[in-house]
Amino acid sequence: MYELGYSSPQEIIGKSFFEWEQQGRVIGVVQDFHYTSLHERIRPMNFLLESLSNYLTLRLTTNELQTTMAQIERTWQQLVPHRPFDYRFIDEAFDAQYRSERRFNRIVGSFSVLAIFIACLGLFGLASFATERRTKEVGIRKVLGATATNIVGLLSRDFLKLTILANLLAWPLAYYFMKRWLENFAYRVEISWQVFALAGGLALVIVLITVSTQTLRAAMANPVESLRYE
């Protein structure tokens, strides 16, 4: 409508136009809708009202779908036996438009879970090694009056600092690649800082839980066991 020079739907109603090598008259205007994927902007579309059409659109329920399709095929063969009965479902057509995105989402999700699991294993081993090296220090601190909370905070502090540093380095890269990927869509969401804050918070929680399993054991241990050979 706007591309034809009209500013409102009322102005174009009843006007004549030439399209598809046919002269037509506008009898109505519908609201814009997506008939392609969100990769593309909404484009103009004309609906031609004819007595004959190459397509037949039906609304069906999923109840006894096979039986319904068999009845439709028999009716089709009776009415137009010279044309093959070829059909497709609209939901499958829309599903195909975003199949690559769902596949990409599954791949990224699977590798993300695997990466987090491997990182947690490495972090668990590193925390065990660091805790083992500082066993005598922990014993001395406990003898001098340090609480379990103090010990856990002491042993976890370095890991949390590294996690924060890693997040600060990863956020710009993640923002850049996410923005480049979203540029493939004509209609897209904006990347907000809350997404990175949430990801960073979850990373800190995962690190704290993983490290605490080792540091808490060291903090609760009897200092006599680590100091009796000194």
C-alpha positions in Angstrom: 0.0 0.0 0.0 2.7 2.5 1.0 4.9 1.5 -1.9 2.1 2.3 -4.2 2.0 5.9 -2.9 -1.0 5.6 -0.5 -0.7 6.7 3.2 -3.7 4.8 4.6 -5.7 1.6 3.7 -8.9 3.7 3.1 -7.2 5.6 0.2 -6.4 2.5 -1.8 -9.8 0.7 -1.5 -11.5 0.7 -4.8 -8.5 1.8 -6.8 -7.4 -0.1 -9.9 -3.9 -1.5 -10.4 -2.1 -3.7 -12.8 -0.3 -6.8 -11.5 0.6 -10.3 -12.9 -0.4 -9.0 -16.4 -3.9 -8.5 -15.1 -6.0 -5.5 -14.3 -7.5 -5.6 -10.8 -9.3 -3.5 -8.2 -8.5 -3.4 -4.5 -11.3 -4.6 -2.4 -9.5 -4.9 1.0 -6.3 -4.5 2.8 -5.0 -7.0 5.4 -2.5 -6.4 8.2 1.2 -7.1 7.5 2.3 -10.6 8.3 5.3 -12.8 7.8 5.0 -15.2 4.9 8.8 -15.8 4.8 11.2 -16.3 7.7 12.4 -13.6 10.0 15.6 -13.4 8.0 13.7 -11.2 5.6 11.7 -8.0 6.0 7.9 -8.1 5.4 7.3 -7.5 1.7 4.2 -6.5 -0.1 1.9 -9.3 -1.2 -1.2 -9.3 -3.4 -4.1 -11.8 -3.1 -5.9 -12.4 -6.3 -9.5 -13.4 -6.0 -10.4 -15.9 -8.7 -13.1 -18.5 -9.3 -10.4 -21.0 -10.2 -7.2 -21.6 -8.3 -4.2 -24.0 -8.5 -4.3 -24.6 -4.8 -6.8 -25.6 -2.2 -6.2 -24.6 1.4 -7.9 -26.7 4.2 -7.9 -26.4 7.9 -7.7 -29.8 9.6 -7.6 -31.2 13.1 -5.0 -33.7 14.2 -7.7 -36.2 15.2 -7.6 -39.1 12.8 -5.4 -37.2 10.4 -4.6 -40.2 8.2 -8.3 -41.1 7.8 -9.1 -37.5 6.9 -6.2 -37.3 4.3 -7.4 -40.6 2.7 -11.0 -39.1 2.4 -9.6 -35.9 0.8 -7.5 -37.9 -1.6 -10.6 -40.0 -2.7 -12.6 -36.9 -3.2 -9.8 -35.2 -5.2 -9.5 -38.2 -7.5 -13.2 -38.1 -8.1 -13.3 -34.4 -8.9 -10.0 -33.9 -10.7 -8.6 -37.3 -11.7 -6.3 -35.7 -14.3 -4.3 -33.9 -11.6 -2.0 -35.6 -9.1 -2.8 -35.4 -5.5 0.1 -33.4 -4.1 -0.1 -31.7 -0.7 2.0 -30.3 2.1 1.3 -29.1 5.7 1.8 -25.4 6.5 3.3 -26.1 9.9 6.0 -28.2 8.1 6.7 -25.4 5.7 7.2 -22.9 8.6 9.2 -25.5 10.5 11.7 -25.8 7.5 12.3 -22.0 7.6 14.0 -22.3 11.1 15.3 -25.8 10.9 18.9 -24.6 10.6 18.5 -22.3 13.6 17.2 -25.1 15.8 20.1 -27.4 14.6 22.5 -24.6 15.4 20.9 -24.2 18.8 21.2 -27.9 19.6 24.8 -28.0 18.5 25.8 -25.0 20.5 23.9 -26.2 23.5 25.5 -29.6 23.4 29.0 -28.2 23.1 28.3 -25.7 25.8 27.2 -28.4 28.3 30.3 -30.5 27.3 32.6 -27.5 27.7 31.1 -26.6 31.1 31.5 -30.2 32.3 35.1 -30.4 31.2 35.9 -27.0 32.7 34.3 -28.2 36.0 36.5 -31.3 36.0 39.6 -29.3 35.4 38.6 -26.8 38.1 37.9 -29.6 40.5 41.3 -31.0 40.0 43.0 -27.6 40.2 41.1 -26.8 43.4 42.2 -30.2 44.9 45.8 -29.5 44.0 45.8 -26.0 45.4 44.1 -27.1 48.6 46.6 -29.9 49.0 49.5 -27.5 48.7 48.0 -25.2 51.3 47.0 -27.8 53.8 49.5 -26.8 56.4 48.7 -23.1 55.9 45.0 -24.0 56.5 46.0 -25.9 59.7 48.0 -22.9 61.0 45.2 -20.5 60.3 42.7 -22.7 62.1 45.0 -22.9 65.1 45.2 -19.1 65.1 41.4 -18.9 65.2 40.3 -18.7 61.5 36.8 -20.0 61.0 35.6 -22.4 58.2 34.1 -19.5 56.4 37.4 -17.6 56.5 39.2 -20.7 55.1 36.7 -21.2 52.3 36.9 -17.6 51.3 40.7 -17.6 51.3 41.0 -20.7 49.1 38.1 -19.7 46.8 39.2 -16.0 46.3 41.8 -16.7 43.6 39.4 -18.9 41.6 36.7 -16.2 41.7 39.1 -13.5 40.6 40.2 -15.6 37.6 36.5 -16.3 36.8 35.7 -12.6 36.8 38.7 -11.9 34.6 37.7 -14.6 32.2 34.2 -13.1 31.9 35.6 -9.6 31.2 37.6 -11.1 28.4 34.8 -13.2 27.0 32.0 -10.7 27.0 33.3 -8.5 24.2 33.9 -11.5 22.0 30.5 -13.0 22.8 28.9 -9.7 22.0 30.7 -9.4 18.7 29.8 -12.9 17.4 26.2 -12.7 18.7 25.7 -9.4 17.0 27.1 -10.7 13.7 24.8 -13.7 13.9 21.7 -11.6 14.6 22.5 -9.5 11.6 21.2 -12.4 9.5 17.7 -11.5 10.7 15.7 -8.5 9.5 13.8 -8.6 12.8 15.9 -9.3 15.8 16.2 -8.7 19.5 18.8 -6.3 21.0 21.6 -7.8 23.1 21.3 -6.4 26.7 23.8 -6.3 29.4 21.6 -8.4 31.6 22.4 -11.4 29.5 26.1 -11.1 30.2 25.5 -10.3 33.9 23.4 -13.5 34.2 26.0 -15.6 32.4 28.7 -14.2 34.6 26.7 -14.8 37.8 26.0 -18.4 36.8 29.7 -18.9 36.1 30.6 -17.6 39.5 28.0 -19.9 41.1 29.3 -22.9 39.2 32.9 -22.1 40.2 32.0 -21.5 43.8 30.1 -24.8 44.1 32.9 -26.7 42.4 35.7 -25.2 44.4 33.8 -25.3 47.7 33.6 -29.1 47.6 37.4 -29.2 48.1 37.9 -26.0 50.2 35.2 -26.9 52.6 36.7 -30.3 53.3 40.0 -28.6 54.0 38.4 -26.0 56.2 36.6 -28.7 58.3 39.6 -31.0 58.7 41.4 -31.3 62.0 44.5 -29.1 62.0 46.3 -31.6 64.1 46.4 -34.0 61.1 48.2 -31.5 58.9 50.6 -30.1 61.6 51.6 -33.2 63.6 54.6 -34.0 61.3 55.9 -30.4 61.4 
